[in-house]
Amino acid sequence: MQEMAMKDAAMKPGVVAKVEEKMDPAGLDFFEKNVRPILTERCYKCHSAAESTSKGGLLLDSRAAMLEGGDQGPAVVPNNLKKSLMILSVHQTDPELSM
């Protein structure tokens, strides 16, 4: 269910990528209910400035960091699921993107 929410979020222009930007209330609500729990549960332990970790050079706690990405490139490519490494990683479709 949460993986589907992440995919749905990425398909909506800018929802995942607008972590820091001013968002409309519906977009913010969607992000907080459906996307942030996935990031908290599955990503922040290794990819958060708050945890002082950036495995693979990747931080996921800001829009800028997601767009900049890490050693393998941008974590999020707005409006392009196939190039959004974060989506591929969450769905575990590429063994090279193990978490």
FIKEVO-904627 format. One record per atom (N, C-alpha, C): residue in one letter; atom name; y, z, x. Coordinates in nm, 2 decimals. Atoms other than C-alpha are relative to their C-alpha. Example, Ala and Ser with C-alpha at 12.3 -4.5 7.8 and 13.67 -1.06 7.14 Angstrom:
<recs>
+------+------+--------+--------+--------+
: code : site :  north :     up :   east :
+------+------+--------+--------+--------+
:    A :    N :  -0.12 :   0.00 :   0.09 :
:    A :   CA :  -0.45 :   0.78 :   1.23 :
:    A :    C :   0.12 :   0.00 :   0.09 :
:    S :    N :  -0.11 :   0.00 :  -0.09 :
:    S :   CA :  -0.11 :   0.71 :   1.37 :
:    S :    C :   0.11 :   0.08 :  -0.08 :
+------+------+--------+--------+--------+
</recs>
This chain:
<recs>
+------+------+--------+--------+--------+
: code : site :  north :     up :   east :
+------+------+--------+--------+--------+
:    M :    N :  -0.12 :   0.00 :   0.08 :
:    M :   CA :   0.00 :   0.00 :   0.00 :
:    M :    C :   0.13 :   0.00 :   0.09 :
:    Q :    N :  -0.12 :   0.00 :  -0.08 :
:    Q :   CA :   0.25 :   0.09 :   0.27 :
:    Q :    C :   0.02 :  -0.12 :   0.08 :
:    E :    N :  -0.02 :   0.13 :  -0.08 :
:    E :   CA :   0.17 :  -0.22 :   0.48 :
:    E :    C :   0.06 :  -0.10 :  -0.09 :
:    M :    N :  -0.05 :   0.10 :   0.09 :
:    M :   CA :   0.24 :  -0.43 :   0.17 :
:    M :    C :   0.15 :   0.03 :  -0.02 :
:    A :    N :  -0.14 :  -0.03 :   0.01 :
:    A :   CA :   0.57 :  -0.25 :   0.13 :
:    A :    C :   0.08 :  -0.05 :   0.12 :
:    M :    N :  -0.06 :   0.05 :  -0.12 :
:    M :   CA :   0.66 :  -0.33 :   0.49 :
:    M :    C :   0.02 :  -0.15 :  -0.01 :
:    K :    N :   0.00 :   0.14 :   0.01 :
:    K :   CA :   0.57 :  -0.69 :   0.43 :
:    K :    C :   0.11 :  -0.05 :  -0.10 :
:    D :    N :  -0.09 :   0.03 :   0.11 :
:    D :   CA :   0.77 :  -0.70 :   0.10 :
:    D :    C :   0.14 :   0.02 :   0.06 :
:    A :    N :  -0.13 :  -0.03 :  -0.05 :
:    A :   CA :   1.07 :  -0.54 :   0.28 :
:    A :    C :   0.04 :  -0.11 :   0.10 :
:    A :    N :  -0.04 :   0.10 :  -0.10 :
:    A :   CA :   1.06 :  -0.80 :   0.56 :
:    A :    C :   0.03 :  -0.13 :  -0.07 :
:    M :    N :  -0.03 :   0.13 :   0.07 :
:    M :   CA :   1.06 :  -1.08 :   0.30 :
:    M :    C :   0.13 :   0.00 :  -0.07 :
:    K :    N :  -0.13 :  -0.01 :   0.07 :
:    K :   CA :   1.37 :  -0.95 :   0.14 :
:    K :    C :   0.11 :  -0.01 :   0.11 :
:    P :    N :  -0.10 :   0.01 :  -0.11 :
:    P :   CA :   1.66 :  -1.07 :   0.36 :
:    P :    C :   0.07 :   0.12 :   0.04 :
:    G :    N :  -0.08 :  -0.10 :  -0.06 :
:    G :   CA :   1.79 :  -0.80 :   0.58 :
:    G :    C :  -0.04 :   0.14 :  -0.04 :
:    V :    N :   0.03 :  -0.13 :   0.04 :
:    V :   CA :   1.61 :  -0.50 :   0.42 :
:    V :    C :  -0.05 :   0.08 :   0.12 :
:    V :    N :   0.05 :  -0.08 :  -0.12 :
:    V :   CA :   1.42 :  -0.39 :   0.73 :
:    V :    C :   0.10 :   0.00 :   0.11 :
:    A :    N :  -0.10 :   0.01 :  -0.11 :
:    A :   CA :   1.69 :  -0.51 :   0.97 :
:    A :    C :   0.13 :   0.07 :  -0.03 :
:    K :    N :  -0.12 :  -0.06 :   0.03 :
:    K :   CA :   1.96 :  -0.32 :   0.80 :
:    K :    C :  -0.01 :   0.16 :   0.00 :
:    V :    N :   0.02 :  -0.14 :  -0.01 :
:    V :   CA :   1.86 :   0.03 :   0.91 :
:    V :    C :   0.13 :   0.07 :   0.01 :
:    E :    N :  -0.13 :  -0.07 :  -0.02 :
:    E :   CA :   2.21 :   0.12 :   1.02 :
:    E :    C :   0.11 :  -0.05 :  -0.08 :
:    E :    N :  -0.11 :   0.06 :   0.07 :
:    E :   CA :   2.43 :  -0.12 :   0.83 :
:    E :    C :   0.01 :   0.06 :  -0.14 :
:    K :    N :  -0.02 :  -0.04 :   0.14 :
:    K :   CA :   2.58 :  -0.03 :   0.50 :
:    K :    C :  -0.08 :  -0.08 :  -0.09 :
:    M :    N :   0.09 :   0.07 :   0.09 :
:    M :   CA :   2.33 :  -0.12 :   0.24 :
:    M :    C :   0.03 :   0.03 :  -0.15 :
:    D :    N :  -0.01 :  -0.03 :   0.14 :
:    D :   CA :   2.34 :  -0.15 :  -0.13 :
:    D :    C :  -0.09 :   0.11 :  -0.04 :
:    P :    N :   0.09 :  -0.11 :   0.04 :
:    P :   CA :   2.19 :   0.15 :  -0.31 :
:    P :    C :  -0.14 :  -0.03 :  -0.02 :
:    A :    N :   0.14 :   0.04 :   0.02 :
:    A :   CA :   1.88 :  -0.04 :  -0.42 :
:    A :    C :  -0.07 :  -0.03 :   0.13 :
:    G :    N :   0.06 :   0.03 :  -0.13 :
:    G :   CA :   1.82 :  -0.17 :  -0.07 :
:    G :    C :  -0.03 :   0.13 :   0.08 :
:    L :    N :   0.01 :  -0.12 :  -0.07 :
:    L :   CA :   1.87 :   0.17 :   0.08 :
:    L :    C :  -0.12 :   0.08 :  -0.06 :
:    D :    N :   0.11 :  -0.07 :   0.07 :
:    D :   CA :   1.64 :   0.33 :  -0.18 :
:    D :    C :  -0.14 :  -0.06 :   0.04 :
:    F :    N :   0.13 :   0.07 :  -0.03 :
:    F :   CA :   1.37 :   0.07 :  -0.11 :
:    F :    C :  -0.04 :   0.03 :   0.14 :
:    F :    N :   0.03 :  -0.03 :  -0.14 :
:    F :   CA :   1.40 :   0.13 :   0.27 :
:    F :    C :  -0.05 :   0.14 :   0.01 :
:    E :    N :   0.04 :  -0.15 :  -0.02 :
:    E :   CA :   1.38 :   0.51 :   0.24 :
:    E :    C :  -0.13 :   0.03 :  -0.06 :
:    K :    N :   0.13 :  -0.03 :   0.07 :
:    K :   CA :   1.09 :   0.51 :  -0.01 :
:    K :    C :  -0.12 :  -0.08 :   0.06 :
:    N :    N :   0.11 :   0.09 :  -0.03 :
:    N :   CA :   0.88 :   0.22 :   0.13 :
:    N :    C :  -0.01 :  -0.03 :   0.15 :
:    V :    N :   0.01 :   0.05 :  -0.14 :
:    V :   CA :   0.97 :   0.14 :   0.49 :
:    V :    C :   0.01 :   0.12 :   0.10 :
:    R :    N :  -0.01 :  -0.11 :  -0.09 :
:    R :   CA :   1.09 :   0.46 :   0.66 :
:    R :    C :  -0.13 :   0.09 :   0.01 :
:    P :    N :   0.13 :  -0.08 :  -0.02 :
:    P :   CA :   0.76 :   0.65 :   0.58 :
:    P :    C :  -0.10 :  -0.07 :   0.09 :
:    I :    N :   0.09 :   0.07 :  -0.09 :
:    I :   CA :   0.57 :   0.38 :   0.76 :
:    I :    C :   0.05 :   0.02 :   0.15 :
:    L :    N :  -0.05 :  -0.02 :  -0.13 :
:    L :   CA :   0.80 :   0.40 :   1.06 :
:    L :    C :  -0.02 :   0.15 :   0.05 :
:    T :    N :   0.02 :  -0.14 :  -0.04 :
:    T :   CA :   0.78 :   0.78 :   1.06 :
:    T :    C :  -0.15 :   0.03 :   0.03 :
:    E :    N :   0.14 :  -0.03 :  -0.01 :
:    E :   CA :   0.40 :   0.79 :   1.02 :
:    E :    C :  -0.06 :  -0.08 :   0.12 :
:    R :    N :   0.08 :   0.09 :  -0.09 :
:    R :   CA :   0.30 :   0.50 :   1.25 :
:    R :    C :   0.08 :  -0.04 :   0.12 :
:    C :    N :  -0.08 :   0.07 :  -0.10 :
:    C :   CA :   0.59 :   0.41 :   1.48 :
:    C :    C :   0.08 :   0.10 :   0.09 :
:    Y :    N :  -0.10 :  -0.08 :  -0.07 :
:    Y :   CA :   0.84 :   0.68 :   1.58 :
:    Y :    C :  -0.06 :   0.09 :   0.11 :
:    K :    N :   0.06 :  -0.08 :  -0.11 :
:    K :   CA :   0.59 :   0.89 :   1.79 :
:    K :    C :   0.01 :  -0.07 :   0.13 :
:    C :    N :  -0.01 :   0.08 :  -0.13 :
:    C :   CA :   0.60 :   0.61 :   2.05 :
:    C :    C :   0.12 :  -0.08 :   0.02 :
:    H :    N :  -0.11 :   0.09 :   0.00 :
:    H :   CA :   0.91 :   0.42 :   1.96 :
:    H :    C :   0.13 :   0.06 :  -0.06 :
:    S :    N :  -0.11 :  -0.07 :   0.06 :
:    S :   CA :   1.19 :   0.67 :   1.89 :
:    S :    C :   0.08 :   0.07 :   0.11 :
:    A :    N :  -0.09 :  -0.07 :  -0.09 :
:    A :   CA :   1.49 :   0.80 :   2.09 :
:    A :    C :  -0.01 :   0.15 :  -0.02 :
:    A :    N :   0.01 :  -0.14 :   0.03 :
:    A :   CA :   1.45 :   1.13 :   1.91 :
:    A :    C :  -0.12 :   0.06 :   0.06 :
:    E :    N :   0.12 :  -0.05 :  -0.06 :
:    E :   CA :   1.10 :   1.16 :   2.06 :
:    E :    C :   0.01 :  -0.02 :   0.15 :
:    S :    N :  -0.01 :   0.03 :  -0.14 :
:    S :   CA :   1.23 :   1.05 :   2.40 :
:    S :    C :  -0.11 :  -0.10 :   0.05 :
:    T :    N :   0.11 :   0.09 :  -0.04 :
:    T :   CA :   0.97 :   0.77 :   2.40 :
:    T :    C :   0.04 :  -0.14 :  -0.04 :
:    S :    N :  -0.02 :   0.14 :   0.04 :
:    S :   CA :   1.00 :   0.39 :   2.41 :
:    S :    C :  -0.11 :  -0.08 :   0.06 :
:    K :    N :   0.12 :   0.08 :  -0.05 :
:    K :   CA :   0.65 :   0.26 :   2.47 :
:    K :    C :   0.02 :  -0.15 :  -0.01 :
:    G :    N :  -0.02 :   0.14 :   0.00 :
:    G :   CA :   0.67 :  -0.10 :   2.57 :
:    G :    C :   0.15 :  -0.04 :   0.00 :
:    G :    N :  -0.15 :   0.02 :   0.00 :
:    G :   CA :   1.05 :  -0.06 :   2.60 :
:    G :    C :   0.05 :  -0.02 :  -0.14 :
:    L :    N :  -0.04 :   0.02 :   0.14 :
:    L :   CA :   1.07 :  -0.06 :   2.22 :
:    L :    C :   0.04 :   0.13 :  -0.07 :
:    L :    N :  -0.05 :  -0.11 :   0.09 :
:    L :   CA :   1.28 :   0.17 :   2.00 :
:    L :    C :   0.01 :  -0.06 :  -0.14 :
:    L :    N :   0.00 :   0.05 :   0.14 :
:    L :   CA :   1.26 :   0.14 :   1.62 :
:    L :    C :   0.09 :   0.08 :  -0.09 :
:    D :    N :  -0.08 :  -0.09 :   0.08 :
:    D :   CA :   1.52 :   0.39 :   1.51 :
:    D :    C :   0.14 :  -0.05 :  -0.02 :
:    S :    N :  -0.13 :   0.05 :   0.03 :
:    S :   CA :   1.82 :   0.16 :   1.48 :
:    S :    C :  -0.02 :  -0.15 :  -0.02 :
:    R :    N :   0.01 :   0.15 :   0.02 :
:    R :   CA :   1.88 :  -0.20 :   1.36 :
:    R :    C :   0.02 :  -0.07 :   0.13 :
:    A :    N :  -0.03 :   0.07 :  -0.13 :
:    A :   CA :   2.02 :  -0.30 :   1.70 :
:    A :    C :  -0.13 :   0.01 :   0.09 :
:    A :    N :   0.12 :  -0.01 :  -0.08 :
:    A :   CA :   1.70 :  -0.17 :   1.87 :
:    A :    C :  -0.11 :  -0.08 :  -0.05 :
:    M :    N :   0.11 :   0.09 :   0.06 :
:    M :   CA :   1.47 :  -0.35 :   1.63 :
:    M :    C :   0.03 :  -0.14 :   0.03 :
:    L :    N :  -0.04 :   0.14 :  -0.03 :
:    L :   CA :   1.66 :  -0.67 :   1.68 :
:    L :    C :  -0.01 :  -0.04 :   0.15 :
:    E :    N :   0.01 :   0.02 :  -0.15 :
:    E :   CA :   1.67 :  -0.63 :   2.06 :
:    E :    C :  -0.15 :   0.00 :   0.04 :
:    G :    N :   0.15 :  -0.01 :  -0.03 :
:    G :   CA :   1.30 :  -0.53 :   2.07 :
:    G :    C :  -0.03 :   0.06 :   0.13 :
:    G :    N :   0.05 :  -0.06 :  -0.12 :
:    G :   CA :   1.10 :  -0.44 :   2.37 :
:    G :    C :  -0.05 :  -0.10 :   0.10 :
:    D :    N :   0.05 :   0.09 :  -0.11 :
:    D :   CA :   0.90 :  -0.59 :   2.65 :
:    D :    C :  -0.06 :  -0.13 :  -0.06 :
:    Q :    N :   0.06 :   0.12 :   0.06 :
:    Q :   CA :   0.74 :  -0.84 :   2.41 :
:    Q :    C :   0.10 :  -0.08 :  -0.09 :
:    G :    N :  -0.10 :   0.08 :   0.08 :
:    G :   CA :   1.06 :  -0.95 :   2.23 :
:    G :    C :   0.05 :   0.09 :  -0.12 :
:    P :    N :  -0.05 :  -0.07 :   0.11 :
:    P :   CA :   1.24 :  -0.86 :   1.91 :
:    P :    C :  -0.11 :   0.06 :  -0.10 :
:    A :    N :   0.10 :  -0.06 :   0.09 :
:    A :   CA :   1.05 :  -0.62 :   1.67 :
:    A :    C :   0.02 :  -0.07 :  -0.14 :
:    V :    N :  -0.03 :   0.06 :   0.13 :
:    V :   CA :   1.22 :  -0.78 :   1.37 :
:    V :    C :   0.08 :  -0.13 :   0.02 :
:    V :    N :  -0.08 :   0.13 :   0.01 :
:    V :   CA :   1.33 :  -1.14 :   1.32 :
:    V :    C :   0.03 :  -0.02 :  -0.15 :
:    P :    N :  -0.04 :   0.00 :   0.15 :
:    P :   CA :   1.53 :  -1.14 :   0.99 :
:    P :    C :  -0.05 :  -0.14 :  -0.06 :
:    N :    N :   0.04 :   0.12 :   0.08 :
:    N :   CA :   1.38 :  -1.38 :   0.74 :
:    N :    C :  -0.12 :  -0.08 :   0.06 :
:    N :    N :   0.11 :   0.07 :  -0.06 :
:    N :   CA :   1.08 :  -1.47 :   0.96 :
:    N :    C :  -0.11 :   0.09 :   0.03 :
:    L :    N :   0.12 :  -0.09 :  -0.02 :
:    L :   CA :   0.76 :  -1.27 :   0.91 :
:    L :    C :  -0.09 :  -0.04 :   0.12 :
:    K :    N :   0.09 :   0.04 :  -0.11 :
:    K :   CA :   0.56 :  -1.48 :   1.16 :
:    K :    C :   0.05 :   0.03 :   0.14 :
:    K :    N :  -0.05 :  -0.03 :  -0.13 :
:    K :   CA :   0.79 :  -1.39 :   1.44 :
:    K :    C :   0.04 :   0.15 :   0.01 :
:    S :    N :  -0.04 :  -0.14 :   0.00 :
:    S :   CA :   0.85 :  -1.02 :   1.34 :
:    S :    C :  -0.12 :   0.08 :   0.05 :
:    L :    N :   0.11 :  -0.06 :  -0.07 :
:    L :   CA :   0.63 :  -0.84 :   1.59 :
:    L :    C :  -0.04 :   0.14 :  -0.07 :
:    M :    N :   0.02 :  -0.13 :   0.07 :
:    M :   CA :   0.67 :  -0.51 :   1.39 :
:    M :    C :  -0.10 :  -0.02 :  -0.12 :
:    I :    N :   0.09 :   0.03 :   0.12 :
:    I :   CA :   0.51 :  -0.67 :   1.08 :
:    I :    C :  -0.14 :  -0.03 :   0.05 :
:    L :    N :   0.13 :   0.04 :  -0.06 :
:    L :   CA :   0.23 :  -0.82 :   1.29 :
:    L :    C :  -0.08 :   0.13 :   0.05 :
:    S :    N :   0.06 :  -0.12 :  -0.06 :
:    S :   CA :   0.17 :  -0.48 :   1.46 :
:    S :    C :  -0.05 :   0.09 :  -0.11 :
:    V :    N :   0.04 :  -0.08 :   0.11 :
:    V :   CA :   0.16 :  -0.29 :   1.13 :
:    V :    C :  -0.12 :  -0.05 :  -0.07 :
:    H :    N :   0.11 :   0.07 :   0.07 :
:    H :   CA :  -0.08 :  -0.54 :   0.98 :
:    H :    C :  -0.12 :  -0.01 :   0.10 :
:    Q :    N :   0.11 :   0.01 :  -0.11 :
:    Q :   CA :  -0.29 :  -0.53 :   1.31 :
:    Q :    C :  -0.07 :  -0.13 :   0.00 :
:    T :    N :   0.06 :   0.14 :   0.00 :
:    T :   CA :  -0.34 :  -0.91 :   1.30 :
:    T :    C :  -0.01 :  -0.05 :   0.14 :
:    D :    N :   0.00 :   0.04 :  -0.14 :
:    D :   CA :  -0.29 :  -0.94 :   1.68 :
:    D :    C :  -0.04 :   0.11 :   0.09 :
:    P :    N :   0.05 :  -0.11 :  -0.09 :
:    P :   CA :  -0.50 :  -0.73 :   1.92 :
:    P :    C :   0.09 :   0.03 :   0.12 :
:    E :    N :  -0.09 :  -0.02 :  -0.11 :
:    E :   CA :  -0.23 :  -0.77 :   2.18 :
:    E :    C :   0.12 :   0.10 :  -0.04 :
:    L :    N :  -0.11 :  -0.08 :   0.05 :
:    L :   CA :   0.01 :  -0.57 :   1.96 :
:    L :    C :  -0.06 :   0.13 :  -0.05 :
:    S :    N :   0.07 :  -0.13 :   0.04 :
:    S :   CA :  -0.21 :  -0.25 :   1.94 :
:    S :    C :   0.10 :   0.11 :   0.00 :
:    M :    N :  -0.08 :  -0.12 :   0.01 :
:    M :   CA :  -0.05 :   0.07 :   1.83 :
:    M :    C :  -0.08 :   0.12 :   0.04 :
+------+------+--------+--------+--------+
</recs>
